[in-house]
């Protein structure tokens, strides 16, 4: 597993632990919950990366970070995605 994968797993474990500690959910097997959160985070990160690629492609290589962020927000709004 690469460094990003380790960070996602760590984040997933923290989320599951927090949800269980607060009594929001109770997993019979915490590993199943962690895998579900890892999958969800992976899907969400992939969606954000796709939106960023689309924004960069539309604006070109000379676009500044603020322009990219604004275009990402516009694209996300069109798709009904919250960034």
N, CA, C and O atoms as a CHARMM CRD file, in Angstrom:
* protein
*
  332
    1    1 UNK  N      0.84600  -1.16800   0.00000 PROA 1      0.00000
    2    1 UNK  CA     0.00000   0.00000   0.00000 PROA 1      0.00000
    3    1 UNK  C      0.89700   1.23800   0.00000 PROA 1      0.00000
    4    1 UNK  O      1.88200   1.30200   0.73500 PROA 1      0.00000
    5    2 UNK  N      0.54300   2.22600  -0.83700 PROA 2      0.00000
    6    2 UNK  CA     1.35600   3.43700  -0.91200 PROA 2      0.00000
    7    2 UNK  C      1.01600   4.39300   0.23300 PROA 2      0.00000
    8    2 UNK  O      0.12900   4.11900   1.04200 PROA 2      0.00000
    9    3 UNK  N      1.72800   5.50700   0.28700 PROA 3      0.00000
   10    3 UNK  CA     1.55200   6.46500   1.38500 PROA 3      0.00000
   11    3 UNK  C      0.15000   7.03800   1.40600 PROA 3      0.00000
   12    3 UNK  O     -0.43300   7.21600   2.47600 PROA 3      0.00000
   13    4 UNK  N     -0.40000   7.33100   0.22900 PROA 4      0.00000
   14    4 UNK  CA    -1.76200   7.86700   0.17400 PROA 4      0.00000
   15    4 UNK  C     -2.75500   6.83400   0.68500 PROA 4      0.00000
   16    4 UNK  O     -3.68100   7.16500   1.42500 PROA 4      0.00000
   17    5 UNK  N     -2.56200   5.59800   0.29200 PROA 5      0.00000
   18    5 UNK  CA    -3.43600   4.52500   0.76000 PROA 5      0.00000
   19    5 UNK  C     -3.39300   4.37100   2.27000 PROA 5      0.00000
   20    5 UNK  O     -4.42000   4.13500   2.90600 PROA 5      0.00000
   21    6 UNK  N     -2.21300   4.50400   2.83800 PROA 6      0.00000
   22    6 UNK  CA    -2.06000   4.43100   4.30000 PROA 6      0.00000
   23    6 UNK  C     -2.79400   5.57900   4.97900 PROA 6      0.00000
   24    6 UNK  O     -3.43500   5.39200   6.01300 PROA 6      0.00000
   25    7 UNK  N     -2.69400   6.77000   4.38800 PROA 7      0.00000
   26    7 UNK  CA    -3.38200   7.93300   4.97300 PROA 7      0.00000
   27    7 UNK  C     -4.89200   7.77400   4.89400 PROA 7      0.00000
   28    7 UNK  O     -5.60800   8.13300   5.82800 PROA 7      0.00000
   29    8 UNK  N     -5.37700   7.23400   3.77600 PROA 8      0.00000
   30    8 UNK  CA    -6.81500   7.00500   3.63700 PROA 8      0.00000
   31    8 UNK  C     -7.27200   5.97400   4.66000 PROA 8      0.00000
   32    8 UNK  O     -8.31700   6.14200   5.28900 PROA 8      0.00000
   33    9 UNK  N     -6.49800   4.91200   4.82700 PROA 9      0.00000
   34    9 UNK  CA    -6.85600   3.89700   5.82100 PROA 9      0.00000
   35    9 UNK  C     -6.85900   4.50100   7.23000 PROA 9      0.00000
   36    9 UNK  O     -7.76900   4.23100   8.01400 PROA 9      0.00000
   37   10 UNK  N     -5.86100   5.30500   7.55400 PROA 10     0.00000
   38   10 UNK  CA    -5.79300   5.94700   8.86100 PROA 10     0.00000
   39   10 UNK  C     -7.00800   6.84600   9.08200 PROA 10     0.00000
   40   10 UNK  O     -7.61100   6.83500  10.15500 PROA 10     0.00000
   41   11 UNK  N     -7.36100   7.62500   8.05800 PROA 11     0.00000
   42   11 UNK  CA    -8.52800   8.50100   8.14200 PROA 11     0.00000
   43   11 UNK  C     -9.80300   7.68400   8.31800 PROA 11     0.00000
   44   11 UNK  O    -10.66300   8.04600   9.12100 PROA 11     0.00000
   45   12 UNK  N     -9.93300   6.59100   7.58000 PROA 12     0.00000
   46   12 UNK  CA   -11.11200   5.73100   7.68700 PROA 12     0.00000
   47   12 UNK  C    -11.23000   5.15100   9.09500 PROA 12     0.00000
   48   12 UNK  O    -12.32000   5.11700   9.66800 PROA 12     0.00000
   49   13 UNK  N    -10.11600   4.70000   9.64600 PROA 13     0.00000
   50   13 UNK  CA   -10.14100   4.15500  11.01000 PROA 13     0.00000
   51   13 UNK  C    -10.54900   5.23000  12.01900 PROA 13     0.00000
   52   13 UNK  O    -11.30700   4.96500  12.95200 PROA 13     0.00000
   53   14 UNK  N    -10.04200   6.43600  11.81900 PROA 14     0.00000
   54   14 UNK  CA   -10.40100   7.53500  12.72700 PROA 14     0.00000
   55   14 UNK  C    -11.89200   7.85100  12.62500 PROA 14     0.00000
   56   14 UNK  O    -12.54500   8.08700  13.64100 PROA 14     0.00000
   57   15 UNK  N    -12.43000   7.85700  11.42000 PROA 15     0.00000
   58   15 UNK  CA   -13.85700   8.13900  11.22700 PROA 15     0.00000
   59   15 UNK  C    -14.70300   7.06500  11.88600 PROA 15     0.00000
   60   15 UNK  O    -15.64700   7.37500  12.61300 PROA 15     0.00000
   61   16 UNK  N    -14.37300   5.80400  11.63700 PROA 16     0.00000
   62   16 UNK  CA   -15.14200   4.70300  12.22700 PROA 16     0.00000
   63   16 UNK  C    -15.05800   4.74800  13.75200 PROA 16     0.00000
   64   16 UNK  O    -16.06600   4.57600  14.43700 PROA 16     0.00000
   65   17 UNK  N    -13.86500   4.97600  14.27700 PROA 17     0.00000
   66   17 UNK  CA   -13.72000   5.05500  15.73900 PROA 17     0.00000
   67   17 UNK  C    -14.55100   6.18500  16.31700 PROA 17     0.00000
   68   17 UNK  O    -15.20500   6.00800  17.34500 PROA 17     0.00000
   69   18 UNK  N    -14.53500   7.33700  15.67400 PROA 18     0.00000
   70   18 UNK  CA   -15.29600   8.48700  16.16000 PROA 18     0.00000
   71   18 UNK  C    -16.80000   8.19600  16.11400 PROA 18     0.00000
   72   18 UNK  O    -17.52600   8.51400  17.05500 PROA 18     0.00000
   73   19 UNK  N    -17.26100   7.59200  15.01800 PROA 19     0.00000
   74   19 UNK  CA   -18.68800   7.26400  14.90900 PROA 19     0.00000
   75   19 UNK  C    -19.12000   6.28000  15.99000 PROA 19     0.00000
   76   19 UNK  O    -20.19500   6.41900  16.57300 PROA 19     0.00000
   77   20 UNK  N    -18.27900   5.28800  16.25100 PROA 20     0.00000
   78   20 UNK  CA   -18.60100   4.31300  17.29500 PROA 20     0.00000
   79   20 UNK  C    -18.53500   4.94600  18.67900 PROA 20     0.00000
   80   20 UNK  O    -19.40200   4.69700  19.51800 PROA 20     0.00000
   81   21 UNK  N    -17.51100   5.76600  18.92400 PROA 21     0.00000
   82   21 UNK  CA   -17.36700   6.41900  20.23400 PROA 21     0.00000
   83   21 UNK  C    -18.56300   7.29800  20.56200 PROA 21     0.00000
   84   21 UNK  O    -18.97700   7.38300  21.71800 PROA 21     0.00000
   85   22 UNK  N    -19.11000   7.94100  19.56200 PROA 22     0.00000
   86   22 UNK  CA   -20.25100   8.83200  19.77600 PROA 22     0.00000
   87   22 UNK  C    -21.58900   8.10700  19.72500 PROA 22     0.00000
   88   22 UNK  O    -22.64000   8.71700  19.92700 PROA 22     0.00000
   89   23 UNK  N    -21.55000   6.81900  19.45800 PROA 23     0.00000
   90   23 UNK  CA   -22.77400   6.03400  19.43200 PROA 23     0.00000
   91   23 UNK  C    -23.62500   6.24800  18.19300 PROA 23     0.00000
   92   23 UNK  O    -24.80700   5.90100  18.18300 PROA 23     0.00000
   93   24 UNK  N    -23.03700   6.81700  17.14800 PROA 24     0.00000
   94   24 UNK  CA   -23.77800   7.05200  15.91000 PROA 24     0.00000
   95   24 UNK  C    -24.02800   5.73400  15.18600 PROA 24     0.00000
   96   24 UNK  O    -25.11500   5.50700  14.65500 PROA 24     0.00000
   97   25 UNK  N    -23.02800   4.87500  15.16700 PROA 25     0.00000
   98   25 UNK  CA   -23.14200   3.55000  14.56300 PROA 25     0.00000
   99   25 UNK  C    -22.43900   2.54300  15.46300 PROA 25     0.00000
  100   25 UNK  O    -21.58900   2.89700  16.28000 PROA 25     0.00000
  101   26 UNK  N    -22.80800   1.30500  15.29500 PROA 26     0.00000
  102   26 UNK  CA   -22.13900   0.21600  16.01300 PROA 26     0.00000
  103   26 UNK  C    -21.88400  -0.89100  14.99800 PROA 26     0.00000
  104   26 UNK  O    -22.81700  -1.52100  14.50100 PROA 26     0.00000
  105   27 UNK  N    -20.62300  -1.11600  14.70200 PROA 27     0.00000
  106   27 UNK  CA   -20.25800  -2.15400  13.75000 PROA 27     0.00000
  107   27 UNK  C    -20.01900  -3.45700  14.49700 PROA 27     0.00000
  108   27 UNK  O    -19.33500  -3.48100  15.52100 PROA 27     0.00000
  109   28 UNK  N    -20.59000  -4.54300  13.97600 PROA 28     0.00000
  110   28 UNK  CA   -20.30200  -5.86600  14.53600 PROA 28     0.00000
  111   28 UNK  C    -18.83400  -6.18100  14.28300 PROA 28     0.00000
  112   28 UNK  O    -18.13700  -6.71500  15.14600 PROA 28     0.00000
  113   29 UNK  N    -18.38400  -5.84100  13.08700 PROA 29     0.00000
  114   29 UNK  CA   -16.98400  -6.02500  12.71000 PROA 29     0.00000
  115   29 UNK  C    -16.47100  -4.67600  12.21500 PROA 29     0.00000
  116   29 UNK  O    -16.82300  -4.24900  11.11600 PROA 29     0.00000
  117   30 UNK  N    -15.65500  -4.01100  13.00000 PROA 30     0.00000
  118   30 UNK  CA   -15.17100  -2.66800  12.65500 PROA 30     0.00000
  119   30 UNK  C    -14.42000  -2.66100  11.32900 PROA 30     0.00000
  120   30 UNK  O    -14.43900  -1.65800  10.61500 PROA 30     0.00000
  121   31 UNK  N    -13.76200  -3.76500  10.99000 PROA 31     0.00000
  122   31 UNK  CA   -13.00700  -3.82300   9.73300 PROA 31     0.00000
  123   31 UNK  C    -13.92700  -3.65500   8.52800 PROA 31     0.00000
  124   31 UNK  O    -13.53400  -3.05800   7.52500 PROA 31     0.00000
  125   32 UNK  N    -15.15000  -4.17900   8.62200 PROA 32     0.00000
  126   32 UNK  CA   -16.11800  -4.02300   7.53300 PROA 32     0.00000
  127   32 UNK  C    -16.47500  -2.54700   7.38700 PROA 32     0.00000
  128   32 UNK  O    -16.54500  -2.03000   6.27200 PROA 32     0.00000
  129   33 UNK  N    -16.69900  -1.87200   8.50600 PROA 33     0.00000
  130   33 UNK  CA   -16.98100  -0.44400   8.47300 PROA 33     0.00000
  131   33 UNK  C    -15.82700   0.34500   7.90900 PROA 33     0.00000
  132   33 UNK  O    -16.02600   1.28100   7.13400 PROA 33     0.00000
  133   34 UNK  N    -14.62000  -0.02500   8.29200 PROA 34     0.00000
  134   34 UNK  CA   -13.42600   0.66200   7.79300 PROA 34     0.00000
  135   34 UNK  C    -13.30700   0.48500   6.28400 PROA 34     0.00000
  136   34 UNK  O    -12.99300   1.44000   5.57300 PROA 34     0.00000
  137   35 UNK  N    -13.55200  -0.71700   5.79200 PROA 35     0.00000
  138   35 UNK  CA   -13.48900  -0.95800   4.34500 PROA 35     0.00000
  139   35 UNK  C    -14.53900  -0.13900   3.60400 PROA 35     0.00000
  140   35 UNK  O    -14.27100   0.37200   2.51600 PROA 35     0.00000
  141   36 UNK  N    -15.73000  -0.00800   4.18300 PROA 36     0.00000
  142   36 UNK  CA   -16.78600   0.79200   3.56100 PROA 36     0.00000
  143   36 UNK  C    -16.37100   2.26600   3.49700 PROA 36     0.00000
  144   36 UNK  O    -16.59200   2.93600   2.48700 PROA 36     0.00000
  145   37 UNK  N    -15.77500   2.75800   4.57000 PROA 37     0.00000
  146   37 UNK  CA   -15.33000   4.15700   4.59200 PROA 37     0.00000
  147   37 UNK  C    -14.17200   4.35900   3.62100 PROA 37     0.00000
  148   37 UNK  O    -14.11600   5.38400   2.94100 PROA 37     0.00000
  149   38 UNK  N    -13.25700   3.41500   3.54300 PROA 38     0.00000
  150   38 UNK  CA   -12.14100   3.51100   2.59200 PROA 38     0.00000
  151   38 UNK  C    -12.67400   3.58700   1.17000 PROA 38     0.00000
  152   38 UNK  O    -12.20100   4.39500   0.37100 PROA 38     0.00000
  153   39 UNK  N    -13.65000   2.75500   0.85200 PROA 39     0.00000
  154   39 UNK  CA   -14.25100   2.76300  -0.49400 PROA 39     0.00000
  155   39 UNK  C    -14.89700   4.10800  -0.77700 PROA 39     0.00000
  156   39 UNK  O    -14.70600   4.67600  -1.85200 PROA 39     0.00000
  157   40 UNK  N    -15.65800   4.61800   0.17600 PROA 40     0.00000
  158   40 UNK  CA   -16.34000   5.89900   0.00300 PROA 40     0.00000
  159   40 UNK  C    -15.33600   7.03900  -0.17200 PROA 40     0.00000
  160   40 UNK  O    -15.49100   7.87800  -1.05800 PROA 40     0.00000
  161   41 UNK  N    -14.30800   7.06400   0.67600 PROA 41     0.00000
  162   41 UNK  CA   -13.28600   8.10600   0.54800 PROA 41     0.00000
  163   41 UNK  C    -12.57700   8.01300  -0.80000 PROA 41     0.00000
  164   41 UNK  O    -12.32500   9.03400  -1.44000 PROA 41     0.00000
  165   42 UNK  N    -12.25800   6.81500  -1.22600 PROA 42     0.00000
  166   42 UNK  CA   -11.60700   6.62800  -2.52800 PROA 42     0.00000
  167   42 UNK  C    -12.46100   7.15400  -3.66400 PROA 42     0.00000
  168   42 UNK  O    -11.96300   7.82500  -4.56800 PROA 42     0.00000
  169   43 UNK  N    -13.75300   6.84700  -3.61500 PROA 43     0.00000
  170   43 UNK  CA   -14.67400   7.34000  -4.64200 PROA 43     0.00000
  171   43 UNK  C    -14.75500   8.86000  -4.61700 PROA 43     0.00000
  172   43 UNK  O    -14.75700   9.50300  -5.66700 PROA 43     0.00000
  173   44 UNK  N    -14.82000   9.43300  -3.42300 PROA 44     0.00000
  174   44 UNK  CA   -14.90600  10.89000  -3.29400 PROA 44     0.00000
  175   44 UNK  C    -13.63000  11.57000  -3.78200 PROA 44     0.00000
  176   44 UNK  O    -13.69400  12.57300  -4.49400 PROA 44     0.00000
  177   45 UNK  N    -12.47300  11.02900  -3.40400 PROA 45     0.00000
  178   45 UNK  CA   -11.20600  11.61200  -3.85700 PROA 45     0.00000
  179   45 UNK  C    -11.07800  11.51600  -5.37600 PROA 45     0.00000
  180   45 UNK  O    -10.57100  12.43800  -6.01400 PROA 45     0.00000
  181   46 UNK  N    -11.53200  10.41200  -5.95600 PROA 46     0.00000
  182   46 UNK  CA   -11.47900  10.24700  -7.41000 PROA 46     0.00000
  183   46 UNK  C    -12.39500  11.26300  -8.09800 PROA 46     0.00000
  184   46 UNK  O    -12.03800  11.80300  -9.14400 PROA 46     0.00000
  185   47 UNK  N    -13.56200  11.52400  -7.52500 PROA 47     0.00000
  186   47 UNK  CA   -14.48500  12.50400  -8.09900 PROA 47     0.00000
  187   47 UNK  C    -13.87900  13.90500  -8.06500 PROA 47     0.00000
  188   47 UNK  O    -13.98400  14.65100  -9.03800 PROA 47     0.00000
  189   48 UNK  N    -13.25300  14.26000  -6.95700 PROA 48     0.00000
  190   48 UNK  CA   -12.61900  15.58100  -6.85000 PROA 48     0.00000
  191   48 UNK  C    -11.46200  15.69400  -7.84200 PROA 48     0.00000
  192   48 UNK  O    -11.28300  16.73800  -8.46900 PROA 48     0.00000
  193   49 UNK  N    -10.68200  14.63000  -7.98700 PROA 49     0.00000
  194   49 UNK  CA    -9.57100  14.64300  -8.94400 PROA 49     0.00000
  195   49 UNK  C    -10.08200  14.80800 -10.37000 PROA 49     0.00000
  196   49 UNK  O     -9.47100  15.51600 -11.17000 PROA 49     0.00000
  197   50 UNK  N    -11.19800  14.15900 -10.69200 PROA 50     0.00000
  198   50 UNK  CA   -11.77900  14.28500 -12.03500 PROA 50     0.00000
  199   50 UNK  C    -12.26500  15.71100 -12.27800 PROA 50     0.00000
  200   50 UNK  O    -12.09500  16.24700 -13.37400 PROA 50     0.00000
  201   51 UNK  N    -12.86200  16.32100 -11.27300 PROA 51     0.00000
  202   51 UNK  CA   -13.32100  17.70700 -11.39800 PROA 51     0.00000
  203   51 UNK  C    -12.12100  18.63600 -11.58400 PROA 51     0.00000
  204   51 UNK  O    -12.16800  19.56100 -12.39500 PROA 51     0.00000
  205   52 UNK  N    -11.05500  18.39100 -10.83800 PROA 52     0.00000
  206   52 UNK  CA    -9.86000  19.22000 -10.99000 PROA 52     0.00000
  207   52 UNK  C     -9.25700  19.07300 -12.38000 PROA 52     0.00000
  208   52 UNK  O     -8.85400  20.06300 -12.99100 PROA 52     0.00000
  209   53 UNK  N     -9.19300  17.84400 -12.88200 PROA 53     0.00000
  210   53 UNK  CA    -8.65800  17.61900 -14.23500 PROA 53     0.00000
  211   53 UNK  C     -9.50100  18.36200 -15.27100 PROA 53     0.00000
  212   53 UNK  O     -8.95800  18.98600 -16.18300 PROA 53     0.00000
  213   54 UNK  N    -10.82200  18.29500 -15.13200 PROA 54     0.00000
  214   54 UNK  CA   -11.71000  18.97500 -16.07200 PROA 54     0.00000
  215   54 UNK  C    -11.50200  20.48500 -16.02700 PROA 54     0.00000
  216   54 UNK  O    -11.48400  21.14600 -17.06600 PROA 54     0.00000
  217   55 UNK  N    -11.34500  21.02900 -14.82100 PROA 55     0.00000
  218   55 UNK  CA   -11.13100  22.46700 -14.67700 PROA 55     0.00000
  219   55 UNK  C     -9.80200  22.87600 -15.30800 PROA 55     0.00000
  220   55 UNK  O     -9.73300  23.87000 -16.03100 PROA 55     0.00000
  221   56 UNK  N     -8.76000  22.11400 -15.03600 PROA 56     0.00000
  222   56 UNK  CA    -7.44400  22.43600 -15.59300 PROA 56     0.00000
  223   56 UNK  C     -7.44300  22.31400 -17.11300 PROA 56     0.00000
  224   56 UNK  O     -6.82700  23.12200 -17.80800 PROA 56     0.00000
  225   57 UNK  N     -8.13100  21.30500 -17.62100 PROA 57     0.00000
  226   57 UNK  CA    -8.20200  21.10900 -19.06700 PROA 57     0.00000
  227   57 UNK  C     -8.94900  22.27000 -19.71700 PROA 57     0.00000
  228   57 UNK  O     -8.54100  22.75700 -20.77100 PROA 57     0.00000
  229   58 UNK  N    -10.02500  22.70800 -19.10400 PROA 58     0.00000
  230   58 UNK  CA   -10.81600  23.79400 -19.67600 PROA 58     0.00000
  231   58 UNK  C    -10.05600  25.11100 -19.65000 PROA 58     0.00000
  232   58 UNK  O    -10.09400  25.86400 -20.62300 PROA 58     0.00000
  233   59 UNK  N     -9.36800  25.40000 -18.55400 PROA 59     0.00000
  234   59 UNK  CA    -8.71900  26.69600 -18.39000 PROA 59     0.00000
  235   59 UNK  C     -7.32100  26.76000 -18.97800 PROA 59     0.00000
  236   59 UNK  O     -6.83100  27.84600 -19.29000 PROA 59     0.00000
  237   60 UNK  N     -6.67900  25.62500 -19.13300 PROA 60     0.00000
  238   60 UNK  CA    -5.34400  25.61700 -19.72400 PROA 60     0.00000
  239   60 UNK  C     -4.24000  25.75300 -18.69000 PROA 60     0.00000
  240   60 UNK  O     -4.50000  25.97700 -17.50800 PROA 60     0.00000
  241   61 UNK  N     -3.00200  25.61300 -19.15500 PROA 61     0.00000
  242   61 UNK  CA    -1.85700  25.56900 -18.24100 PROA 61     0.00000
  243   61 UNK  C     -1.51600  26.90300 -17.56700 PROA 61     0.00000
  244   61 UNK  O     -0.80200  26.91300 -16.56400 PROA 61     0.00000
  245   62 UNK  N     -1.99900  28.00200 -18.08400 PROA 62     0.00000
  246   62 UNK  CA    -1.65300  29.30400 -17.50300 PROA 62     0.00000
  247   62 UNK  C     -2.62000  29.75400 -16.41200 PROA 62     0.00000
  248   62 UNK  O     -2.43600  30.81900 -15.82200 PROA 62     0.00000
  249   63 UNK  N     -3.63000  28.96800 -16.14400 PROA 63     0.00000
  250   63 UNK  CA    -4.62000  29.34500 -15.13400 PROA 63     0.00000
  251   63 UNK  C     -4.00700  29.31800 -13.74500 PROA 63     0.00000
  252   63 UNK  O     -3.20100  28.44500 -13.42300 PROA 63     0.00000
  253   64 UNK  N     -4.39300  30.27600 -12.93400 PROA 64     0.00000
  254   64 UNK  CA    -3.91600  30.33200 -11.55300 PROA 64     0.00000
  255   64 UNK  C     -4.74800  29.42400 -10.66100 PROA 64     0.00000
  256   64 UNK  O     -5.81100  28.94400 -11.05200 PROA 64     0.00000
  257   65 UNK  N     -4.24500  29.20400  -9.46800 PROA 65     0.00000
  258   65 UNK  CA    -4.93100  28.30600  -8.53100 PROA 65     0.00000
  259   65 UNK  C     -6.32600  28.80600  -8.17400 PROA 65     0.00000
  260   65 UNK  O     -7.25300  28.00800  -8.03100 PROA 65     0.00000
  261   66 UNK  N     -6.48200  30.12000  -8.02800 PROA 66     0.00000
  262   66 UNK  CA    -7.79900  30.67200  -7.71100 PROA 66     0.00000
  263   66 UNK  C     -8.76700  30.41900  -8.85500 PROA 66     0.00000
  264   66 UNK  O     -9.92300  30.06400  -8.62200 PROA 66     0.00000
  265   67 UNK  N     -8.31100  30.59600 -10.08300 PROA 67     0.00000
  266   67 UNK  CA    -9.16700  30.31700 -11.23800 PROA 67     0.00000
  267   67 UNK  C     -9.55800  28.84300 -11.27800 PROA 67     0.00000
  268   67 UNK  O    -10.70900  28.50300 -11.55200 PROA 67     0.00000
  269   68 UNK  N     -8.59500  27.97700 -11.00300 PROA 68     0.00000
  270   68 UNK  CA    -8.87100  26.53200 -10.99300 PROA 68     0.00000
  271   68 UNK  C     -9.91300  26.21500  -9.92200 PROA 68     0.00000
  272   68 UNK  O    -10.87100  25.48600 -10.18000 PROA 68     0.00000
  273   69 UNK  N     -9.73000  26.75300  -8.74200 PROA 69     0.00000
  274   69 UNK  CA   -10.68500  26.49600  -7.64800 PROA 69     0.00000
  275   69 UNK  C    -12.08200  26.97700  -8.00800 PROA 69     0.00000
  276   69 UNK  O    -13.06300  26.27500  -7.76200 PROA 69     0.00000
  277   70 UNK  N    -12.18000  28.17400  -8.59100 PROA 70     0.00000
  278   70 UNK  CA   -13.48900  28.69700  -8.97800 PROA 70     0.00000
  279   70 UNK  C    -14.14500  27.83300 -10.04900 PROA 70     0.00000
  280   70 UNK  O    -15.34900  27.58200 -10.00700 PROA 70     0.00000
  281   71 UNK  N    -13.34600  27.38600 -11.00300 PROA 71     0.00000
  282   71 UNK  CA   -13.88600  26.52600 -12.06300 PROA 71     0.00000
  283   71 UNK  C    -14.30100  25.16700 -11.48600 PROA 71     0.00000
  284   71 UNK  O    -15.31100  24.59600 -11.89800 PROA 71     0.00000
  285   72 UNK  N    -13.52400  24.66200 -10.54200 PROA 72     0.00000
  286   72 UNK  CA   -13.89600  23.40200  -9.89300 PROA 72     0.00000
  287   72 UNK  C    -15.23900  23.54500  -9.18200 PROA 72     0.00000
  288   72 UNK  O    -16.08000  22.64900  -9.25400 PROA 72     0.00000
  289   73 UNK  N    -15.43800  24.66300  -8.50100 PROA 73     0.00000
  290   73 UNK  CA   -16.71300  24.90400  -7.81100 PROA 73     0.00000
  291   73 UNK  C    -17.86300  24.96100  -8.80500 PROA 73     0.00000
  292   73 UNK  O    -18.94100  24.42700  -8.54500 PROA 73     0.00000
  293   74 UNK  N    -17.63300  25.61200  -9.95100 PROA 74     0.00000
  294   74 UNK  CA   -18.67600  25.70800 -10.97100 PROA 74     0.00000
  295   74 UNK  C    -19.02200  24.32400 -11.53000 PROA 74     0.00000
  296   74 UNK  O    -20.19600  23.97800 -11.66100 PROA 74     0.00000
  297   75 UNK  N    -18.00700  23.55000 -11.85200 PROA 75     0.00000
  298   75 UNK  CA   -18.22400  22.20200 -12.39400 PROA 75     0.00000
  299   75 UNK  C    -18.93300  21.33100 -11.34900 PROA 75     0.00000
  300   75 UNK  O    -19.86700  20.59800 -11.67500 PROA 75     0.00000
  301   76 UNK  N    -18.48700  21.41600 -10.11000 PROA 76     0.00000
  302   76 UNK  CA   -19.11200  20.62200  -9.03700 PROA 76     0.00000
  303   76 UNK  C    -20.57400  21.00800  -8.87900 PROA 76     0.00000
  304   76 UNK  O    -21.42800  20.13800  -8.70400 PROA 76     0.00000
  305   77 UNK  N    -20.87500  22.30800  -8.94000 PROA 77     0.00000
  306   77 UNK  CA   -22.26600  22.75200  -8.80600 PROA 77     0.00000
  307   77 UNK  C    -23.12800  22.20100  -9.93700 PROA 77     0.00000
  308   77 UNK  O    -24.26900  21.79900  -9.71300 PROA 77     0.00000
  309   78 UNK  N    -22.57800  22.18300 -11.15500 PROA 78     0.00000
  310   78 UNK  CA   -23.31200  21.62100 -12.30100 PROA 78     0.00000
  311   78 UNK  C    -23.61900  20.14500 -12.09000 PROA 78     0.00000
  312   78 UNK  O    -24.67400  19.65600 -12.49600 PROA 78     0.00000
  313   79 UNK  N    -22.68600  19.43700 -11.45000 PROA 79     0.00000
  314   79 UNK  CA   -22.85300  17.99700 -11.21200 PROA 79     0.00000
  315   79 UNK  C    -23.61500  17.69900  -9.93300 PROA 79     0.00000
  316   79 UNK  O    -23.92200  16.54300  -9.64100 PROA 79     0.00000
  317   80 UNK  N    -23.92100  18.74500  -9.16800 PROA 80     0.00000
  318   80 UNK  CA   -24.61000  18.52800  -7.89200 PROA 80     0.00000
  319   80 UNK  C    -23.70500  17.94900  -6.82100 PROA 80     0.00000
  320   80 UNK  O    -24.15500  17.24600  -5.91600 PROA 80     0.00000
  321   81 UNK  N    -22.41300  18.25700  -6.94200 PROA 81     0.00000
  322   81 UNK  CA   -21.41700  17.75100  -5.99900 PROA 81     0.00000
  323   81 UNK  C    -20.99500  18.87800  -5.07000 PROA 81     0.00000
  324   81 UNK  O    -20.84200  20.02200  -5.49800 PROA 81     0.00000
  325   82 UNK  N    -20.81100  18.55400  -3.81500 PROA 82     0.00000
  326   82 UNK  CA   -20.33500  19.54200  -2.85600 PROA 82     0.00000
  327   82 UNK  C    -18.84700  19.31100  -2.63600 PROA 82     0.00000
  328   82 UNK  O    -18.41900  18.20300  -2.31300 PROA 82     0.00000
  329   83 UNK  N    -18.06800  20.36500  -2.81400 PROA 83     0.00000
  330   83 UNK  CA   -16.61200  20.26400  -2.58000 PROA 83     0.00000
  331   83 UNK  C    -16.28100  20.70500  -1.18200 PROA 83     0.00000
  332   83 UNK  O    -15.11400  20.69400  -0.79100 PROA 83     0.00000
